[in-house]
Amino acid sequence: MAYDANVVRRATARLEEEKRQRRDKVEQLRRSAYARQPRLAQLDRELQGTMAQLVAISLRRGENAGQAVRDLRDKNLDIQRERAVLLGALGLPEDALDDKPSCPKCGDTGWQGAKMCSCLRELCAQEQIQELSKLLNLGEQSFDSFRLDYYSQTPWPARGISPRQNMELVQEACWNYADKFGHFRLKNLFLSGPPGLGKTFLSACIARKVSEKGFSVVYDTAGNIFAQFENRKFLRDENARDETRRYLSCDLLILDDLGSEMTTQFVQSALYELLNTRLVEGRRTVISSNLTMEEAARRYSPQVASRLMGEYHVLEFFGDDIRLLKKKKL
């Protein structure tokens, strides 16, 4: 799972801020407890002193070292028992003044060796969803809120089934793709159909669920993606270089509205680089387009057509424009 560096940076900053707030809260509680029961401050100083003595004893040699350690341990336990009694009298648990990490697995560092800890990964997922929400309105778009009642139950001409029956199948495929991400039999999806039928909505549902599972997700329109590739090549733009790296390396790329861009020779090359790199590296991609797969194959180069037709599973959308139906109900 390769989160974008900016996502990791923001999540790490949140982790550090939460750690600082927790320590400030403990320090404030400690000062209050010391003011109410000054003996606690003395006991804490004595506990710190026993630790220094233990280090000194451990450096000794001789038969008396073992007995000194046992005596010091007994003294330490006596101090802790008295401390617990005093804290209890204040209505506090015995560890109330201890600076304990909220995540015992990593000690609030966010990392277990070279592996990202689950606590930091959760913050990364939250930051990523917040970033995606700026483009996809993820506050409302989820599989639970997807409504099938907008799709007609009347069989669609030349299709053999109704838009409702078709969308039940499409929704199930999208849900399974997201829920079993990385292990589902369908690796890459091509959502095809006219505007206003829910392609972007279901793309957002997939983005949300995959993000919540801890994978890195990038969503962008075809026009923006190809513009970044162009800026990287011709303007030597460092920001564009970072963006294209995100498109190539994220766990899931959602490329929206393929076919809306002006299809130049450069776009053909950039699209091939994008699709081929992600396929070679085993990364998943969801493409939405107003084009059919056959139209896309004719529009783009044979190399692109081969990868689209050979590696992408088509989910067709058909029916009445949902946006117009919603407008009529207002």
Phi, psi and omega in degrees: 000118186244091178289148174301142184302324180292324177295314179297319180298313180294320179294320178295320178297321177294320179298317179294322180292319177297321178296316180296316180297321180294318179294321178297320180294318179295319180295321178295319178294322180297314180298320179295318180293320179296322180293323181280330182218085184303333180301331180298319180298319180295317180296320179295322176296321179294322178297318177297323179295322180295329178294317178295321179295322180297320178297317181296318181295322182296340179272350180284163172233148178127169184290334184283346183297317181297318179294322179297321178295318179295319179297318181293323178296318179297318178298318180299317180294322177298317179297316181296323179294316178296319179299317180298321179297315181295318178295320178299322178296335177271002180080024183243145174291161187293341179256015186299328184262005180276142178273087184262137175291146179286336177243105182291342183289323184238357182067027180069021174275338183090355184223143171246091189069235179267002183259132178294131180287157181298330181294318178286325179297322178296318178294323177298318179298318178296316179296321180293318178297321178297321179293317179295328182296333178297333182255330191243002180053053185292354176297331183249336189268108177208163180299328181293330183264359179290127186251123178273346185292348176283347184262132184295145176266003178277130180308136182274138182306133176067009180252330179087343177225167180275160174304324179296312179299319180297316183290333174298319179290318180295314180299317180297319180296317180294319180296314179296322179301316182284316184293326181250032187307131181089344181234356181284149183297332178269120184269321183225140184244146174236103181272116190236134176160169181296167179296155172080022182244005173104011181296312180293323179300311181290329174299318179294322178298317178297314181302316182296310185293319180293321177298316181295338178276359174095015178261154178277131183231134175234130176243136173197162178277157180301318181301314180293320181297312182290330176296321179293319176298321180293317179295324178297318185282313190263332181256356183053038184285121181294322178297318178295325178298318178294319181296314180295327176297321177296316180300322185280331191250349182294157180295320179225125173252130174249109182260109187263142170065041175297134182106346179278345182278162173284119188273091178265175176299323180294317179299319177302316181293316181295319180295320178297315179301316182297307184293314185293317180299316182291324178293316181299322182272002176072027180264146186272148181219139172242125179245134171245144185202150171280350179277151167282166177299322180294319178295320178296321180296323179286328185286323186256176185294159178303325179295318178293315181302320180298319182286322178295311185285334183269336189240354185244137176266126184274130170245114184270138176247130174212160183138193179277149181300116183296323181300319180291322178297319178294322181296322181292333182278348180288000000 
